[in-house]
Amino acid sequence: MKQNTAMEILKTGRNVFLTGSAGTGKTFLLNKYIKYLRNRKITPVVLAPTGIAASHINGMTIHSFFGLGIKERVNDGLINFLINQKFIKSRLSQLEVLIIDEVSMISPDLFETIDKILKKFKKSERPFGGVQVVLSGDFFQLPPISKGLREERFIWQTFLWDLADFKICYLDEKFRHDDFDLIKILDEIRSGTVSSDSMELFESCYQREFSDGLKVTRLYTHNADVDRINQKELDRLGGDMVCFDSEGNGAKKHKEKIFKTSLVSPELKLKIGALVIFVKNNYEKGYVNGTLGRVIGFSRYGDGPIVKIFSGRKILAKRERWEVENDRGEVVATVKQVPLRLAWALTVHKSQGMTLDGAEIDLSKTFEVGQGYVALSRVRSIQGLRLLGLNDIALMVDKLVLENDKKIQKDSNLIKRKVESFSEEEKNKMFQEFILSKGGVVNKEQIEKQKKELKKESKNNFKKLQKISTIEITKKLVEEGKTLNQIMKERGLAEDTIIKHLDQIKKKDYQIDFSKLKPKEKNIQLIKRAIKEIKKRKKEEDFLINGKVKLRSIFEYLEEKVSYQEIKLVLILK
């Protein structure tokens, strides 16, 4: 099915499962549909099963949105409790279209939980309470981790899947891969039969040397191999080691959850020449999750490494922010760290969702069917593939998935023919009826007005990011004698951003009274004493390359009894 046909099906308001092999533009189409809805005053909710997947689509996790904590199953008592929570009520009352990406990772229990909550809140026995549900993903990717004795492994095996009557949109145009040979191998793996010609081509990649001598990421199936390779390659490099420690607030168990559910590292050790990969999207700065590069230097202010990505662009990789919420949607922990990982090697699991220019793949220890497919679908071209090993199950896929894939392809063809049988007038009538049923607008003038409003909103948001004006606003609030929490609340900005503003204000020698922002005198003295003692012991790991004492060293010296926030304020306002 082509994207245009799939878009027409989405616009009818039916529940949709959007699928297709790697590089068919599923995320592109989702973004196009989101824009279509927003232009008609309908704001869809965009979710994903994991923090990593959610970051790819700028959405939330399913658990966070519904306030589930770590639960996958719910009883009536818990549902009643959840839908009576203020923040859940607010979210669900506005929910008309729900988009969920990377659905291969959703368990049947979690799938049914979403349905139960929406039915109860919307007071409707229709599947998902009558909300349009759009699922996107590829069941050839790695399946959800089984957490119980339930027989079903995939959401398409549930009774709910049939009841919700998902219209299958199986995309078959390739956009990401520009290499016919790789496309052919991937499609043959999906069909369950890899031809001898493809195997011969695939095996020709064994231990190949790249003509330009470029070092690329190696994909392994086990963490132990990844850690060993990355450490070995880092040790080979000459020069000084520079360590970037994460900074965080909140309980230890919550911070550990951030490290467990994302690719961010508690401690990042780098040298000039290190191969690295970005692990967060930041389109403004020019990188996305999966952007590969090499460290060519470090900022003299100690705020990050300078990375040259393979387009030739140089990026200062400053710390980014990760958060975790509790059941009430409140942020209970934050972590700030340089958004990089060593990239000589990655696990197949952690590469899921990335697109790599080149990769060395070791499939000799494959222990789960589907891992080979996931690994190969990360590479743009067969020319960027170097094979290190292969075993008997490396190119196998789950037989259940294989059989289901044949069925959903047929279902996709049926719905395609049905949609194509409608006249343009009939289709437009369906599109408009759906938008009106969800409280949207269909009048051309109203749509154009909404587009202008969204454009204006986007422009205003961009202006808020401008450094000079935003620092001046913070400066004015300091002059008014506001506390740090008051400034954060009024500005709607994170504490770390406000603290950076204070640093720049102080450096300009403004004659401002900062007394309302200073920590308690007792803590000021503790911090000053800690700095003095750390300087006395002269341990190399306690200092940045510019000679300043590391925040983490002060934090740990004080046995985590004084917050990072207070330490930063003392260092800035002393």
C-alpha positions as CSV (number, residue, x, y, z in Angstrom):
1,M,0.0,0.0,0.0
2,K,1.2,3.5,-0.8
3,Q,1.3,6.3,1.8
4,N,-1.4,8.3,0.1
5,T,-3.9,5.4,0.4
6,A,-2.9,4.8,4.1
7,M,-3.4,8.5,4.8
8,E,-7.0,8.3,3.4
9,I,-7.8,5.4,5.7
10,L,-6.4,7.2,8.7
11,K,-8.6,10.2,7.8
12,T,-11.8,8.1,7.9
13,G,-11.2,7.8,11.7
14,R,-11.0,4.0,11.7
15,N,-8.7,2.1,14.0
16,V,-5.5,1.5,12.0
17,F,-2.4,-0.7,12.2
18,L,0.3,1.0,10.2
19,T,3.1,-1.5,9.3
20,G,5.7,-2.4,6.7
21,S,9.4,-3.2,6.5
22,A,12.2,-1.0,7.6
23,G,12.5,2.3,5.7
24,T,8.8,2.5,4.4
25,G,8.2,5.8,6.1
26,K,5.8,4.8,9.0
27,T,7.0,7.6,11.3
28,F,6.9,10.1,8.4
29,L,3.2,9.2,7.7
30,L,2.3,9.4,11.4
31,N,3.8,13.0,11.6
32,K,1.8,13.9,8.5
33,Y,-1.4,12.7,10.1
34,I,-0.7,14.5,13.3
35,K,-0.2,17.7,11.4
36,Y,-3.5,17.1,9.5
37,L,-5.4,16.7,12.8
38,R,-3.8,19.7,14.5
39,N,-4.7,21.9,11.5
40,R,-8.3,20.9,12.3
41,K,-8.1,21.6,16.0
42,I,-7.7,18.0,17.1
43,T,-4.6,17.3,19.2
44,P,-3.7,13.6,19.2
45,V,-1.9,11.9,22.0
46,V,1.4,10.2,20.9
47,L,2.8,7.4,23.1
48,A,5.3,4.5,22.9
49,P,6.0,1.5,25.2
50,T,9.5,2.6,26.3
51,G,11.4,5.8,27.0
52,I,13.8,5.2,24.1
53,A,10.9,4.7,21.6
54,A,9.0,7.7,23.0
55,S,12.1,9.9,22.4
56,H,12.0,9.0,18.7
57,I,8.5,10.5,18.3
58,N,8.6,13.3,20.9
59,G,5.9,11.5,22.9
60,M,5.4,10.0,26.3
61,T,5.5,6.4,27.5
62,I,2.2,4.5,27.9
63,H,2.9,3.9,31.6
64,S,3.5,7.6,32.3
65,F,0.5,8.8,30.4
66,F,-1.9,6.5,32.2
67,G,-0.2,6.7,35.6
68,L,0.5,3.0,35.7
69,G,3.9,3.0,37.3
70,I,5.4,-0.4,36.3
71,K,2.0,-2.2,36.2
72,E,0.7,-3.9,33.0
73,R,-2.5,-5.3,34.5
74,V,-5.2,-3.4,36.4
75,N,-8.3,-4.3,38.3
76,D,-11.5,-2.3,38.6
77,G,-10.4,-0.7,41.9
78,L,-7.2,0.6,40.4
79,I,-9.0,1.9,37.2
80,N,-11.5,3.8,39.4
81,F,-8.6,5.3,41.4
82,L,-6.7,6.3,38.2
83,I,-9.5,8.0,36.3
84,N,-10.3,10.1,39.4
85,Q,-6.8,11.5,39.6
86,K,-6.9,15.1,38.4
87,F,-4.0,14.8,36.0
88,I,-5.4,11.6,34.4
89,K,-8.9,13.2,34.1
90,S,-7.4,16.2,32.3
91,R,-5.5,14.0,29.9
92,L,-8.3,11.6,29.1
93,S,-11.1,14.2,28.8
94,Q,-9.2,15.7,25.8
95,L,-8.2,12.4,24.2
96,E,-9.9,11.7,20.9
97,V,-7.1,10.2,18.9
98,L,-4.4,7.9,20.4
99,I,-1.3,7.1,18.4
100,I,1.1,4.4,19.7
101,D,4.5,3.7,18.0
102,E,6.7,0.6,18.3
103,V,3.7,-1.6,19.1
104,S,5.7,-4.8,18.7
105,M,7.1,-4.1,22.2
106,I,3.6,-3.9,23.8
107,S,2.5,-6.9,25.8
108,P,-1.1,-8.3,25.5
109,D,-1.7,-7.3,29.2
110,L,-0.8,-3.7,28.6
111,F,-2.8,-3.5,25.4
112,E,-5.9,-4.7,27.2
113,T,-5.3,-2.3,30.1
114,I,-5.4,0.7,27.8
115,D,-8.7,-0.5,26.5
116,K,-10.2,-1.0,30.0
117,I,-9.1,2.4,31.2
118,L,-10.5,4.2,28.1
119,K,-13.8,2.3,28.2
120,K,-14.3,3.2,31.9
121,F,-13.5,6.9,31.5
122,K,-15.4,7.4,28.2
123,K,-18.4,5.4,29.6
124,S,-18.5,3.4,26.4
125,E,-18.3,-0.3,25.7
126,R,-16.9,0.3,22.3
127,P,-13.2,-0.8,21.9
128,F,-11.0,1.9,23.5
129,G,-14.1,3.8,24.5
130,G,-14.6,5.0,20.9
131,V,-11.2,6.7,20.7
132,Q,-9.5,6.3,17.3
133,V,-6.4,4.2,18.0
134,V,-3.6,4.2,15.5
135,L,-0.9,1.6,16.1
136,S,2.5,1.7,14.2
137,G,5.2,-0.9,14.2
138,D,6.7,-4.0,12.7
139,F,6.2,-7.4,14.4
140,F,9.4,-8.6,12.8
141,Q,11.2,-6.4,15.3
142,L,12.0,-7.9,18.7
143,P,8.9,-8.9,20.7
144,P,7.9,-7.8,24.2
145,I,9.7,-9.5,27.1
146,S,7.3,-12.1,28.6
147,K,6.4,-11.3,32.3
148,G,4.0,-14.0,33.1
149,L,2.4,-17.4,32.1
150,R,0.1,-15.9,29.5
151,E,0.1,-17.9,26.3
152,E,-0.3,-15.0,23.9
153,R,3.0,-13.1,23.2
154,F,1.7,-10.5,20.7
155,I,-1.2,-8.1,20.8
156,W,-2.6,-9.4,17.5
157,Q,-3.3,-12.7,19.3
158,T,-5.8,-11.1,21.7
159,F,-9.6,-11.1,21.3
160,L,-9.4,-7.3,21.6
161,W,-7.4,-7.0,18.3
162,D,-10.2,-8.6,16.3
163,L,-12.9,-6.7,18.3
164,A,-11.2,-3.3,17.6
165,D,-11.3,-4.1,13.8
166,F,-7.9,-2.6,13.0
167,K,-7.6,-1.6,9.3
168,I,-4.2,-2.8,8.1
169,C,-2.1,-0.4,6.2
170,Y,0.9,-2.4,5.0
171,L,3.3,0.1,3.4
172,D,5.5,-1.3,0.7
173,E,7.3,1.7,-0.8
174,K,10.9,2.0,0.5
175,F,12.2,5.4,1.4
176,R,15.1,5.0,3.8
177,H,17.2,2.3,2.1
178,D,18.8,3.2,-1.2
179,D,20.3,-0.2,-1.8
180,F,18.2,-2.7,-3.7
181,D,20.4,-5.7,-2.6
182,L,19.8,-5.0,1.1
183,I,16.1,-4.4,0.5
184,K,15.9,-7.8,-1.3
185,I,17.7,-9.6,1.6
186,L,15.4,-8.0,4.2
187,D,12.3,-8.8,2.2
188,E,13.4,-12.4,1.8
189,I,14.0,-12.8,5.5
190,R,10.4,-11.5,6.1
191,S,9.1,-14.1,3.6
192,G,10.9,-16.9,5.5
193,T,13.1,-17.9,2.5
194,V,16.5,-16.4,1.8
195,S,17.7,-17.2,-1.8
196,S,21.1,-18.6,-2.5
197,D,22.0,-15.4,-4.5
198,S,21.2,-13.3,-1.4
199,M,23.2,-15.6,0.9
200,E,26.2,-15.4,-1.5
201,L,26.0,-11.6,-1.5
202,F,25.4,-11.6,2.3
203,E,28.4,-13.8,2.9
204,S,30.6,-11.6,0.7
205,C,30.4,-9.0,3.5
206,Y,32.2,-11.4,5.8
207,Q,35.3,-9.7,7.3
208,R,35.2,-7.1,4.4
209,E,37.4,-4.0,4.7
210,F,35.9,-0.6,4.1
211,S,37.8,1.2,1.3
212,D,38.2,4.4,3.2
213,G,39.3,2.6,6.4
214,L,36.3,4.1,8.3
215,K,35.6,2.6,11.7
216,V,31.9,1.9,12.2
217,T,29.7,0.6,14.9
218,R,29.7,-3.1,15.7
219,L,26.4,-4.8,16.6
220,Y,26.5,-7.7,19.1
221,T,23.8,-9.8,20.7
222,H,25.3,-9.7,24.2
223,N,26.2,-6.8,26.5
224,A,29.5,-8.4,27.6
225,D,30.8,-8.3,24.1
226,V,29.8,-4.6,23.7
227,D,31.5,-3.5,27.0
228,R,34.6,-5.4,26.2
229,I,35.0,-4.0,22.7
230,N,34.3,-0.4,23.7
231,Q,36.7,-0.5,26.6
232,K,39.4,-2.1,24.5
233,E,39.1,0.5,21.8
234,L,39.1,3.4,24.3
235,D,42.2,2.0,26.0
236,R,44.0,2.0,22.6
237,L,43.7,5.7,22.2
238,G,46.5,7.9,23.5
239,G,45.8,11.2,25.3
240,D,44.1,12.0,28.5
241,M,40.8,10.5,29.6
242,V,38.0,13.0,30.3
243,C,35.1,11.8,32.5
244,F,31.6,13.3,32.4
245,D,29.6,12.4,35.4
246,S,25.8,12.6,35.3
247,E,24.0,15.0,37.5
248,G,20.7,14.3,39.0
249,N,17.9,15.0,41.5
250,G,15.5,12.6,43.1
251,A,15.6,9.2,44.9
252,K,18.3,6.8,43.8
253,K,15.8,4.1,42.6
254,H,14.1,6.7,40.3
255,K,17.4,7.8,38.8
256,E,18.4,4.2,38.2
257,K,15.2,3.7,36.3
258,I,16.2,6.5,33.9
259,F,19.6,4.7,33.3
260,K,17.8,1.4,32.8
261,T,15.2,2.6,30.4
262,S,17.3,4.9,28.2
263,L,20.7,4.9,26.6
264,V,22.2,7.6,28.9
265,S,25.3,6.6,30.9
266,P,25.8,7.4,34.7
267,E,29.5,8.0,33.8
268,L,30.9,8.7,30.4
269,K,34.6,8.3,29.8
270,L,36.0,9.8,26.6
271,K,39.3,10.6,24.8
272,I,40.0,12.5,21.6
273,G,39.4,10.1,18.8
274,A,36.7,8.1,20.5
275,L,33.9,6.8,18.2
276,V,30.5,8.0,19.7
277,I,26.8,7.9,18.9
278,F,24.2,10.4,20.0
279,V,21.4,8.9,22.1
280,K,18.9,11.7,22.1
281,N,17.1,13.8,19.4
282,N,18.0,17.5,19.2
283,Y,17.0,18.7,15.7
284,E,18.0,22.3,16.5
285,K,21.6,21.3,17.3
286,G,21.8,18.9,14.3
287,Y,21.7,15.4,15.8
288,V,19.3,12.6,16.3
289,N,19.3,9.3,18.1
290,G,21.8,7.3,16.1
291,T,24.0,10.1,14.7
292,L,27.5,8.8,14.6
293,G,30.7,10.8,15.0
294,R,34.2,11.1,16.5
295,V,35.4,13.2,19.5
296,I,37.9,15.8,18.2
297,G,38.2,17.9,21.3
298,F,36.7,19.2,24.5
299,S,35.2,22.6,25.5
300,R,37.7,24.6,27.5
301,Y,34.8,25.3,29.9
302,G,34.4,21.6,30.7
303,D,30.7,21.6,29.5
304,G,31.1,18.9,26.8
305,P,33.1,17.1,24.1
306,I,33.3,18.5,20.5
307,V,32.1,15.8,18.1
308,K,32.6,15.8,14.4
309,I,29.8,13.8,12.8
310,F,30.3,12.1,9.5
311,S,28.7,14.9,7.5
312,G,31.6,17.0,8.6
313,R,29.6,19.2,11.0
314,K,31.1,19.9,14.4
315,I,28.8,19.8,17.4
316,L,29.5,20.7,21.1
317,A,27.6,17.9,22.9
318,K,26.3,19.7,26.0
319,R,24.4,17.9,28.7
320,E,20.7,17.0,28.0
321,R,18.0,16.3,30.5
322,W,16.1,13.0,31.1
323,E,13.1,12.7,33.5
324,V,11.0,10.1,35.2
325,E,7.4,10.6,36.4
326,N,5.5,8.9,39.2
327,D,1.9,7.6,39.0
328,R,0.5,11.1,39.3
329,G,2.5,12.4,36.4
330,E,4.9,14.4,38.6
331,V,8.6,14.5,37.8
332,V,10.3,12.5,40.6
333,A,13.8,12.4,39.3
334,T,15.9,14.1,36.6
335,V,19.3,13.2,35.2
336,K,21.6,15.5,33.1
337,Q,24.3,14.0,31.1
338,V,26.2,14.4,27.8
339,P,23.9,12.6,25.2
340,L,26.6,10.2,23.9
341,R,27.7,6.6,24.2
342,L,30.8,4.9,23.0
343,A,29.9,3.5,19.6
344,W,32.6,1.0,18.6
345,A,30.0,-1.5,19.7
346,L,26.3,-1.6,20.6
347,T,23.8,-4.4,21.3
348,V,21.2,-5.2,18.7
349,H,18.5,-4.4,21.2
350,K,19.8,-0.9,21.8
351,S,20.3,-0.2,18.1
352,Q,16.5,-0.7,17.5
353,G,15.1,2.5,16.1
354,M,18.5,3.8,14.9
355,T,19.7,4.2,11.3
356,L,23.4,3.6,10.9
357,D,25.6,4.6,7.9
358,G,27.7,1.5,8.5
359,A,27.9,-1.4,10.9
360,E,30.0,-4.5,11.7
361,I,27.5,-7.2,12.8
362,D,28.3,-10.3,14.8
363,L,25.4,-12.7,14.6
364,S,27.4,-15.8,15.7
365,K,25.8,-15.7,19.2
366,T,22.2,-14.9,18.1
367,F,19.9,-16.4,20.8
368,E,16.5,-15.1,19.6
369,V,14.9,-15.3,16.2
370,G,14.5,-11.8,14.7
371,Q,17.8,-10.4,16.0
372,G,19.4,-10.8,12.6
373,Y,16.6,-8.9,10.9
374,V,16.7,-6.1,13.4
375,A,20.5,-5.7,13.1
376,L,20.4,-5.7,9.3
377,S,17.5,-3.3,9.1
378,R,19.7,-0.7,11.0
379,V,22.1,-0.3,8.0
380,R,21.4,2.1,5.2
381,S,23.2,0.0,2.5
382,I,24.9,-3.4,2.0
383,Q,28.0,-1.3,1.2
384,G,28.0,-0.3,4.9
385,L,27.8,-3.9,6.2
386,R,30.8,-5.9,7.5
387,L,29.8,-9.4,8.8
388,L,31.8,-10.8,11.7
389,G,29.9,-14.0,12.3
390,L,26.7,-15.9,11.7
391,N,24.8,-18.9,13.3
392,D,21.9,-21.1,12.2
393,I,19.1,-18.9,13.7
394,A,20.5,-15.5,12.8
395,L,18.3,-15.0,9.7
396,M,15.3,-16.8,11.1
397,V,12.1,-15.1,12.1
398,D,9.2,-16.2,14.4
399,K,7.0,-18.6,12.6
400,L,3.9,-17.1,14.2
401,V,4.9,-13.7,13.0
402,L,5.6,-15.1,9.5
403,E,2.1,-16.6,9.3
404,N,0.4,-13.5,10.7
405,D,2.4,-11.3,8.2
406,K,0.9,-13.2,5.3
407,K,-2.6,-12.7,6.7
408,I,-2.2,-8.9,7.3
409,Q,-0.8,-8.4,3.9
410,K,-4.0,-9.9,2.4
411,D,-6.1,-7.7,4.8
412,S,-4.2,-4.7,3.7
413,N,-4.9,-5.4,0.0
414,L,-8.6,-5.9,0.8
415,I,-8.9,-2.5,2.5
416,K,-6.9,-0.9,-0.2
417,R,-9.3,-2.1,-2.9
418,K,-12.3,-1.0,-0.8
419,V,-10.9,2.5,-0.3
420,E,-10.1,2.9,-4.0
421,S,-13.7,1.9,-4.9
422,F,-15.1,5.0,-3.1
423,S,-15.5,8.3,-5.1
424,E,-13.6,11.4,-4.0
425,E,-17.0,12.8,-2.8
426,E,-17.7,9.8,-0.6
427,K,-14.2,9.9,0.9
428,N,-14.4,13.6,1.7
429,K,-17.7,13.1,3.4
430,M,-16.2,10.4,5.6
431,F,-13.2,12.6,6.4
432,Q,-15.4,15.5,7.4
433,E,-17.8,13.4,9.5
434,F,-14.9,12.0,11.5
435,I,-13.4,15.4,12.2
436,L,-16.7,16.9,13.3
437,S,-17.5,13.9,15.5
438,K,-14.3,14.7,17.4
439,G,-15.0,18.4,17.8
440,G,-12.7,19.6,15.0
441,V,-13.2,22.1,12.2
442,V,-13.8,21.4,8.5
443,N,-14.4,24.8,7.1
444,K,-11.5,25.9,4.9
445,E,-11.4,29.4,6.5
446,Q,-11.3,27.9,10.0
447,I,-8.5,25.4,8.9
448,E,-6.4,28.3,7.5
449,K,-7.0,30.3,10.6
450,Q,-5.8,27.3,12.8
451,K,-2.7,26.9,10.6
452,K,-1.8,30.5,11.2
453,E,-2.4,30.1,14.9
454,L,-0.1,27.0,15.0
455,K,2.5,28.9,13.0
456,K,2.3,31.8,15.4
457,E,2.5,29.5,18.4
458,S,5.6,27.8,16.9
459,K,7.2,31.2,16.2
460,N,6.5,32.4,19.8
461,N,8.0,29.2,21.2
462,F,11.1,29.7,19.0
463,K,11.4,33.3,20.4
464,K,11.4,32.0,23.9
465,L,14.5,30.0,23.1
466,Q,16.5,33.1,22.2
467,K,19.3,33.5,24.7
468,I,19.4,37.3,25.2
469,S,15.7,38.0,25.8
470,T,15.3,35.0,28.0
471,I,18.2,35.9,30.3
472,E,16.9,39.5,30.6
473,I,13.5,38.2,31.8
474,T,15.2,36.0,34.4
475,K,17.3,39.0,35.5
476,K,14.2,41.1,36.0
477,L,12.7,38.5,38.2
478,V,15.9,38.3,40.3
479,E,15.8,42.1,40.7
480,E,12.2,41.7,42.0
481,G,13.5,39.5,44.8
482,K,11.9,36.2,43.6
483,T,13.2,32.9,44.9
484,L,14.6,30.2,42.6
485,N,11.4,28.1,42.7
486,Q,9.3,31.2,42.0
487,I,11.4,32.1,39.0
488,M,11.2,28.5,37.7
489,K,7.4,28.5,38.1
490,E,6.9,31.9,36.5
491,R,9.3,31.2,33.6
492,G,8.1,27.6,33.1
493,L,11.8,26.6,32.8
494,A,13.9,23.9,34.4
495,E,16.0,24.8,37.4
496,D,19.2,24.0,35.5
497,T,18.3,26.5,32.8
498,I,17.6,29.2,35.4
499,I,20.9,28.5,37.1
500,K,22.7,28.9,33.8
501,H,21.0,32.3,33.4
502,L,22.2,33.3,36.9
503,D,25.7,32.3,35.9
504,Q,25.6,34.5,32.8
505,I,24.0,37.4,34.8
506,K,26.7,37.2,37.5
507,K,29.5,37.1,34.9
508,K,28.3,40.4,33.4
509,D,28.8,42.0,36.9
510,Y,25.3,43.1,37.3
511,Q,24.9,44.8,40.7
512,I,22.0,42.6,41.8
513,D,21.0,41.3,45.2
514,F,21.2,37.5,45.0
515,S,20.4,37.0,48.7
516,K,17.0,35.4,48.0
517,L,18.7,32.8,45.8
518,K,21.5,31.7,48.2
519,P,21.2,28.4,50.0
520,K,21.1,28.2,53.9
521,E,24.3,29.5,55.5
522,K,25.0,26.1,57.0
523,N,25.1,24.5,53.5
524,I,27.2,27.3,52.1
525,Q,29.8,26.6,54.7
526,L,29.6,22.8,54.1
527,I,30.2,23.3,50.4
528,K,33.1,25.7,50.8
529,R,34.7,23.3,53.2
530,A,34.3,20.4,50.9
531,I,35.9,22.3,48.0
532,K,38.8,23.2,50.2
533,E,39.3,19.5,51.3
534,I,39.0,18.1,47.8
535,K,41.7,20.6,46.6
536,K,43.9,19.4,49.4
537,R,43.8,15.7,48.5
538,K,44.7,16.5,44.9
539,K,43.0,13.5,43.2
540,E,43.0,13.8,39.4
541,E,39.5,12.4,39.0
542,D,38.1,15.2,41.2
543,F,38.9,17.9,38.6
544,L,37.7,19.1,35.2
545,I,40.3,19.8,32.5
546,N,39.9,23.6,33.3
547,G,41.1,22.9,36.9
548,K,37.7,23.3,38.6
549,V,36.4,20.8,41.1
550,K,33.8,18.5,39.7
551,L,30.2,18.9,41.0
552,R,29.9,15.1,41.5
553,S,33.1,15.1,43.7
554,I,31.5,17.8,46.0
555,F,28.2,16.0,46.0
556,E,29.8,12.7,47.0
557,Y,32.1,14.3,49.5
558,L,29.1,15.7,51.3
559,E,27.5,12.2,51.2
560,E,24.7,13.4,48.9
561,K,23.2,15.5,51.8
562,V,23.4,18.7,49.8
563,S,21.7,19.0,46.4
564,Y,23.4,19.7,43.1
565,Q,21.2,22.8,42.9
566,E,22.7,24.3,46.1
567,I,26.2,23.4,45.1
568,K,25.8,25.1,41.7
569,L,24.3,28.2,43.3
570,V,27.2,28.5,45.8
571,L,29.8,28.1,43.0
572,I,28.0,30.8,40.9
573,L,27.1,33.3,43.6
574,K,30.2,33.1,45.9
